[in-house]
Amino acid sequence: MTQEFDYIVIGAGSAGSTLAARLSEDGQSSVLLLEAGPADRSFWIHLPIGYSKTMWSKKYNWRLQTDPEPNMNGRRIYWPRGKTLGGSSSINGLIYIRGQRQDYDHWAALGNAGWSYDDVLPYFIKSESNQRGASKYHGANGPMAVSDIGEKNELIEAFIAGAAQMGVPTTDDFNAAQQEGAGYYQLNTHKGWRCSTATAYLAPARKRQNLKIQTNAHATGILIENGRAVGVRYRQNGVEKTCRSRAEVLLSAGAIHSPQLLQLSGIGPAPLLSDLGIPVLHNLPGVGENLQDHLQIRLIFECTQPITTNDAMNSWWGQAKMGLQWLLHRSGPLAVGINQGGCFMRALPHPDKRPDTQFHVATLSADMAGGKVHPFSGFTMSVCQLRPESRGHIRIRSADPLQPPEIHANYLATELDRHAVLAALKAARGIAASPAMQAYVKREVKPGPDVNDDAALLDFSRNNGATIFHPCGTCRMGRDSQAVVDDRLRVHGIQSLRVIDCSAMPTLVSGNTNAPVIMMAEKAADMIREDVRKP
């Protein structure tokens, strides 16, 4: 039998879990939440440092790859994405960053009413339960726990001091009046445990009779009748099923899978769909275009002292000590994940003097994020350009919903992006050479001293750069012919269908994307309720 619900939410990630919880809290609206992956029962999901395990999990991670990237010497770039309740908030690096005021004011300036910083700040506050309490910029009663690292780290302290010596101010809050500065990150953790959207939003909502959560339920198509979304087809444990919606279908499958599902459903660029034999229900050229991501370049250093997480993980005593710290006090490296500190700075001159580069600083090192740590005392400085100009795309390869789509990030496609990478690498080397850091730097392992001019640095970036897991923009909000949704996140030309996730971002925010996606879902829930009340 085909079941009916008021709302069907596709994807139980950062946006979908938030939406399902908020729309069901009235006790009346029936909500079905479909998640392609399993429940979030793994211990490694909930332990903050378990990120290194879930990064490669076949069970909880889509383990996607880009197509060969022409500007990255033909490399395929590994793109992990969460495949479980909580989505990528269950496997990410836990960092709580909102971006810059100007990011959201720019969205509004593009014609998206209601998305300025002043408009969205209340939703950041609503979503947040900050350890520091309520203030002008923070909330204390929201579902998402936001916590301080708790313990100062000798290496992070040296980095903050080194950044100050390079002219970067010190800050204790990247999410207040000014983002620029160096300091410790706040994390989505609570008492030593990860706080994903599944933990924060879904767990309290599970007891509601009007909310149904289906895991291992892979959406394969959106049902469209007379220009209106009326339901969803999905595959669960090898069985094809159908569910219908009385009010709306809400697509929250992320920057890769949301445009993929639209295209599979006949909504997207007509030439692409026609070539694949998919009936064109609505020609929407922008579906899958405008892909943006932060390109991460990692500099690795050997430390002069055995004070890194590498040292702890490479000895049985160090591992035992970390385990006891977490078991007895819910503290130590196991409780804080990978990156503890960082900075937002101006590596290039800008007339508006906004930070253009973000640093993530980890007290460990490995050949790649989530990999086995090096045998030496090591630490990592990662840099990324905050607002890249390069644009890529997501396009299905066939009508098979289980085949991954073509992912073309198109990194380093513009002169500005290439200049920004070089400037960021030089800034990182500058901080490493500062008096405060010199006592801790034995040698630069990567790129290494032989990489000493712009051409060599750029080639190093092409050979070693990777995603920092922030794809967005592939169903962007706007009014022009390439826009996919309007400023209320409704798909242009299709009734009762919205896209609510990072794919709807017109432009990438200046920082990590998890908190902004949760904000978007909080705001969308209110917009949906408002639209339902309209005559």
C-alpha positions in Angstrom: 0.0 0.0 0.0 1.2 3.5 -0.8 1.4 5.6 2.4 0.5 9.3 2.5 2.1 12.0 4.6 1.9 15.8 4.8 5.6 16.2 4.2 8.2 13.9 2.8 11.8 14.9 3.5 14.5 13.2 1.3 17.8 12.9 3.2 18.3 12.9 6.9 21.5 15.0 6.9 22.1 18.4 8.5 19.1 20.0 6.7 16.8 17.0 6.6 17.0 16.0 10.2 16.4 19.7 11.2 13.4 20.0 8.9 11.8 16.7 10.0 12.1 17.6 13.7 10.8 21.1 13.3 7.9 20.3 11.0 6.7 17.4 13.3 6.9 19.4 16.5 3.3 20.6 16.1 2.1 17.0 16.7 -0.3 17.3 13.8 1.7 17.4 10.6 2.7 13.9 9.4 6.3 13.7 8.3 8.2 11.0 6.5 12.0 11.2 6.6 13.9 9.0 4.1 17.6 8.2 4.6 19.6 6.2 2.1 22.0 5.0 4.7 21.6 3.1 8.0 21.0 4.4 11.5 23.8 6.2 13.3 24.6 3.4 15.7 28.4 3.2 15.3 30.5 4.2 18.3 32.9 5.9 15.9 30.2 8.3 14.7 29.6 9.6 18.2 33.3 9.7 19.4 34.7 13.0 18.0 38.0 11.6 16.8 36.1 8.7 15.2 36.1 11.0 12.1 39.2 9.2 11.1 37.3 5.9 10.9 34.1 7.1 9.2 36.1 9.1 6.6 36.6 5.7 4.8 33.5 3.8 5.9 31.7 2.0 3.2 28.6 1.7 5.4 28.3 5.4 6.6 30.0 7.3 3.7 29.1 7.7 0.1 32.8 7.6 -0.7 32.4 9.7 -3.9 35.1 10.8 -6.3 35.3 13.6 -8.8 36.0 12.9 -12.4 39.6 13.6 -13.4 40.2 17.3 -12.7 42.0 19.1 -15.5 43.5 21.8 -13.3 44.7 19.2 -10.7 46.9 17.3 -13.1 44.1 14.9 -14.0 43.6 13.6 -10.5 40.4 12.3 -9.1 39.6 13.9 -5.7 38.0 11.8 -3.0 34.8 13.4 -1.7 33.4 11.8 1.5 29.8 12.5 2.3 27.7 11.2 5.2 25.4 8.3 4.5 23.5 7.8 7.8 21.2 9.7 10.1 22.7 13.1 10.6 24.4 12.9 7.2 27.7 14.7 7.0 27.1 16.2 10.5 27.7 12.6 11.7 31.1 12.3 10.0 32.5 15.9 9.7 35.3 17.6 11.6 32.8 19.2 14.1 33.9 22.8 13.6 31.2 25.4 14.2 31.6 28.3 11.9 28.9 30.5 10.3 30.7 32.6 7.7 30.8 36.3 7.3 28.0 38.9 7.5 28.8 39.9 3.9 28.1 36.3 2.6 24.5 36.6 3.5 24.1 40.2 2.6 25.4 39.2 -0.8 22.7 36.5 -1.1 20.1 39.2 -0.4 21.7 41.6 -2.9 21.3 39.0 -5.6 17.5 39.3 -5.1 16.9 36.7 -2.4 14.7 38.5 0.0 15.0 37.4 3.7 18.5 36.1 3.5 20.6 39.0 4.7 22.8 38.5 7.8 20.3 40.3 10.0 17.5 38.0 8.6 19.4 34.8 9.2 21.2 35.6 12.6 18.0 34.7 14.6 18.0 31.2 13.1 21.7 30.7 13.9 20.8 31.7 17.5 17.7 29.5 17.5 19.6 26.4 16.5 22.4 26.8 19.0 23.0 25.8 22.6 26.3 27.5 23.2 28.4 26.5 26.3 29.1 30.2 26.8 25.4 31.1 27.2 23.1 33.5 25.4 24.4 36.8 23.9 23.8 39.1 21.0 25.3 36.5 18.7 24.7 33.2 20.4 21.8 31.1 21.7 21.7 28.9 24.8 18.5 26.9 24.3 18.7 25.4 20.8 19.2 21.8 19.9 22.8 22.0 18.6 25.4 21.9 21.3 28.4 24.2 20.7 31.3 23.7 23.0 34.8 25.1 23.7 37.8 22.9 23.2 38.3 23.2 27.0 42.0 22.7 27.2 44.7 24.9 25.8 47.3 23.2 23.6 50.9 24.2 23.4 51.1 24.0 19.6 47.8 25.9 19.1 49.0 28.6 21.5 52.2 29.0 19.5 50.2 29.2 16.2 48.0 31.9 17.6 51.0 33.9 18.8 52.7 33.4 15.5 49.7 34.6 13.6 49.6 37.7 15.9 53.3 38.4 15.0 52.2 38.3 11.3 49.5 40.9 12.0 46.5 38.6 12.5 44.5 39.6 15.6 43.7 37.1 18.3 40.0 36.2 18.7 38.0 34.1 21.1 34.9 34.0 18.8 34.9 33.6 15.0 31.1 33.9 15.0 30.6 37.2 16.6 31.0 40.8 15.2 34.2 40.0 13.3 35.4 36.8 11.8 39.0 37.8 11.3 41.5 36.5 13.8 43.3 33.5 15.1 42.1 31.3 17.9 40.5 28.0 19.0 37.5 26.7 17.2 34.2 25.9 18.9 32.9 22.4 18.1 29.6 20.6 17.8 30.3 18.4 20.8 28.6 17.9 24.2 30.5 16.5 27.2 33.0 14.7 25.0 30.5 13.3 22.4 29.7 14.5 18.9 26.5 16.4 18.5 25.2 15.7 15.0 21.8 16.8 13.8 20.6 13.2 14.4 21.5 13.6 18.0 20.3 17.1 18.4 17.1 17.1 16.4 16.0 13.6 15.6 16.7 11.8 18.9 14.2 14.0 20.9 11.7 13.8 18.0 11.7 10.0 17.6 8.9 9.5 20.1 6.4 11.6 18.1 3.7 9.6 16.5 3.5 11.9 13.5 7.2 11.4 12.5 8.3 8.3 10.7 12.0 7.7 9.9 12.9 5.2 7.3 16.6 4.2 7.0 18.2 2.3 4.1 15.6 4.0 1.9 17.3 5.3 -1.2 15.1 7.8 -3.1 15.1 7.0 -6.8 12.6 9.6 -8.1 10.2 12.4 -7.3 6.7 11.8 -8.5 5.4 14.8 -10.6 1.7 15.1 -11.7 0.5 18.1 -13.6 3.5 20.1 -12.6 3.2 19.3 -8.9 5.4 17.1 -6.7 3.1 14.5 -5.2 5.4 11.8 -3.8 8.6 9.9 -3.9 9.8 6.6 -5.2 12.5 4.8 -3.1 14.3 1.5 -2.8 14.5 -0.1 0.6 16.2 -3.4 1.1 15.8 -4.3 -2.6 12.1 -3.5 -2.6 10.7 -0.6 -4.7 8.2 1.5 -2.7 6.2 4.7 -3.2 4.9 7.3 -0.8 2.7 10.3 -1.5 2.7 13.8 0.0 -0.4 15.9 0.7 1.5 19.1 1.2 5.2 19.2 0.0 8.2 17.2 -1.0 11.4 18.6 0.6 14.6 17.6 -1.0 17.6 17.7 1.4 20.0 15.2 -0.1 22.9 17.6 -0.4 25.0 19.3 -3.1 25.6 16.1 -5.1 22.4 14.0 -4.6 19.8 16.8 -4.7 20.6 17.8 -8.3 21.1 14.1 -9.2 17.6 13.3 -8.0 16.0 16.3 -9.8 17.7 15.2 -13.0 16.6 11.6 -12.6 13.1 12.9 -12.1 13.0 14.9 -15.3 13.8 18.3 -13.9 17.0 19.7 -15.2 18.9 20.6 -18.4 16.7 19.3 -21.3 19.7 18.3 -23.6 21.3 16.2 -20.8 18.0 14.5 -19.9 17.0 13.9 -23.5 20.4 12.3 -24.4 19.9 9.9 -21.5 16.3 9.0 -22.5 14.7 10.7 -19.5 11.4 12.4 -20.2 11.8 16.2 -19.7 9.1 17.2 -17.2 10.6 20.7 -16.7 13.6 22.2 -18.5 15.6 23.8 -15.7 19.2 24.5 -17.0 20.8 25.4 -13.7 20.2 22.0 -12.0 23.6 20.6 -11.2 25.5 23.7 -12.4 27.3 26.3 -10.2 29.2 23.7 -8.1 31.6 25.4 -5.6 33.9 23.9 -3.0 36.8 24.9 -0.8 40.1 23.5 -2.0 42.3 22.5 0.9 46.1 22.6 0.7 47.9 20.9 3.6 51.3 21.9 4.9 52.9 19.3 7.2 55.7 20.0 9.7 57.8 17.9 12.0 57.7 19.2 15.5 60.9 19.7 17.6 59.1 18.2 20.7 57.1 15.0 21.3 54.0 16.9 22.1 51.8 16.0 19.1 48.9 13.6 18.8 51.2 11.6 16.5 53.3 10.9 19.5 50.4 9.7 21.6 48.9 7.6 18.8 52.3 5.9 18.0 52.8 4.5 21.5 50.7 2.1 23.6 51.1 4.4 26.6 50.0 7.4 24.7 46.9 5.6 23.4 46.1 4.4 26.9 46.5 7.9 28.3 44.1 9.3 25.6 41.6 6.6 26.3 41.7 7.2 30.1 41.3 11.0 29.6 38.2 10.4 27.6 36.8 7.6 29.8 37.3 9.5 33.1 36.9 13.1 32.1 35.5 13.1 28.5 38.5 15.3 27.5 41.7 15.0 25.6 42.3 14.4 21.9 39.5 11.8 21.6 37.0 14.5 22.7 38.0 17.2 20.2 38.5 15.5 16.9 41.2 16.7 14.5 41.5 20.5 14.1 41.6 22.5 17.3 42.5 25.9 16.2 42.8 28.1 13.1 42.5 31.6 11.7 40.7 33.7 9.2 43.1 36.2 7.5 43.7 38.4 4.5 46.3 36.7 2.3 45.5 38.9 -0.7 44.8 42.6 -0.8 41.0 43.4 -0.8 39.3 46.7 -0.9 36.7 45.5 1.6 39.4 44.0 3.8 37.5 40.7 4.4 39.4 37.6 5.3 39.9 35.5 2.2 41.8 32.5 3.7 40.9 30.0 6.4 43.4 27.9 8.4 42.7 24.6 10.1 45.5 23.6 12.5 45.8 20.0 13.6 48.2 18.7 16.3 48.7 15.6 14.1 49.9 14.8 10.6 49.1 12.2 8.0 49.5 11.7 4.2 45.8 12.6 3.8 42.9 13.7 6.0 41.8 10.8 8.2 44.8 8.7 7.2 47.4 6.9 9.4 49.5 9.4 11.4 53.1 9.8 10.5 55.8 8.0 12.7 57.4 11.4 13.6 56.1 14.2 15.8 54.0 16.1 13.3 51.4 18.8 12.9 49.4 20.2 10.0 48.4 23.7 8.8 45.7 23.5 6.2 44.7 26.5 4.1 41.8 27.2 1.9 40.5 30.1 -0.2 37.2 31.2 1.3 35.4 32.5 -1.8 36.6 30.7 -4.9 35.6 31.9 -8.4 35.9 28.4 -10.0 32.6 26.7 -10.8 31.9 23.1 -11.7 28.9 20.8 -12.1 27.0 17.7 -11.2 25.5 15.6 -14.0 23.9 12.2 -14.1 25.6 9.6 -16.4 22.5 7.5 -16.9 18.9 6.9 -15.8 20.2 4.4 -13.1 19.6 6.1 -9.8 22.3 4.0 -8.1 25.1 5.1 -10.4 27.1 8.1 -9.0 26.8 11.2 -11.0 29.7 13.0 -12.8 31.3 15.4 -10.4 33.5 18.1 -11.9 34.7 20.5 -9.2 36.9 22.5 -11.7 39.3 23.6 -9.0 41.8 26.4 -9.8 40.1 27.3 -13.0 40.6 31.1 -12.5 43.6 33.3 -12.1 42.3 34.7 -8.8 41.9 31.2 -7.3 45.5 30.3 -8.3 46.8 33.6 -6.8 44.8 32.9 -3.6 46.3 29.5 -3.2 49.8 30.8 -3.6 49.1 33.7 -1.1 47.7 31.3 1.4 50.7 28.9 1.2 53.1 31.8 1.7 51.1 33.1 4.6 51.3 29.7 6.3 55.0 29.6 5.7 55.2 33.1 7.2 53.4 32.0 10.4 55.6 28.8 10.6 58.7 31.1 10.4 57.4 33.5 13.1 59.4 33.7 16.3 56.6 32.1 18.3 56.5 29.0 16.0 60.1 28.5 15.3 60.7 26.8 18.6 58.3 24.0 17.4 59.3 23.7 13.7 62.0 21.1 13.1 61.4 21.0 9.4 58.7 21.5 6.7 57.9 18.1 5.4 55.4 19.2 2.8 55.7 21.1 0.5 59.3 21.0 1.7 62.2 23.5 1.1 62.8 22.4 -2.5 59.3 23.8 -3.4 60.4 27.4 -3.4 58.8 29.3 -6.3 55.3 30.1 -7.5 55.4 27.5 -10.2 56.5 24.7 -7.8 54.0 25.8 -5.2 51.2 25.7 -7.7 52.2 22.3 -9.0 52.3 21.1 -5.3 48.8 22.3 -4.9 47.6 20.6 -8.1 49.2 17.3 -6.9 48.1 17.4 -3.3 45.1 19.7 -3.0 41.8 18.1 -1.8 38.3 19.0 -0.8 37.6 20.3 2.6 34.1 18.9 2.3 32.1 22.0 1.5 30.4 21.4 -1.9 27.4 23.7 -2.5 25.5 25.8 -5.1 24.1 23.1 -7.5 20.5 24.1 -7.0 21.1 27.7 -6.3 18.6 30.2 -5.1 17.8 33.2 -7.3 15.6 34.8 -10.0 17.6 34.4 -13.2 17.4 31.6 -15.8 20.1 29.6 -14.1 18.4 29.6 -10.7 16.8 26.5 -9.5 14.8 27.7 -6.4 13.3 31.0 -5.4 14.0 32.8 -2.1 11.6 30.5 -0.3 13.5 27.5 -1.7 10.7 26.5 -4.0 11.8 24.8 -7.2 11.0 27.1 -10.1 8.2 25.8 -12.3 7.2 22.9 -10.0 4.6 23.2 -7.3 5.0 21.7 -3.8 8.7 20.9 -4.2 11.6 22.7 -2.4 15.3 22.1 -2.1 16.6 22.8 1.3 20.3 22.1 1.8 23.7 23.5 0.8 22.9 23.1 -2.9 20.5 26.0 -2.6 23.4 28.4 -1.6 23.9 30.9 -4.4 27.6 31.3 -3.3 29.8 29.5 -0.9 30.0 30.9 2.6 33.3 32.0 4.0 33.9 29.0 6.3 32.6 25.6 7.2 29.1 24.8 5.9 27.4 22.7 8.6 26.1 25.5 10.8 24.8 27.5 7.7 22.9 24.5 6.4 21.2 24.0 9.8 20.3 27.7 9.8 18.8 27.3 6.3 16.6 24.4 7.4 15.5 26.2 10.5 14.4 29.2 8.4 12.8 26.9 5.8 10.7 25.2 8.4 9.2 28.6 9.4 8.7 29.6 5.7 6.9 26.3 5.0 4.5 26.9 8.0 4.0 30.5 6.9 3.1 29.4 3.3 0.7 26.8 4.5 -1.2 29.4 6.6 -1.5 31.7 3.6 -5.0 31.6 1.9 
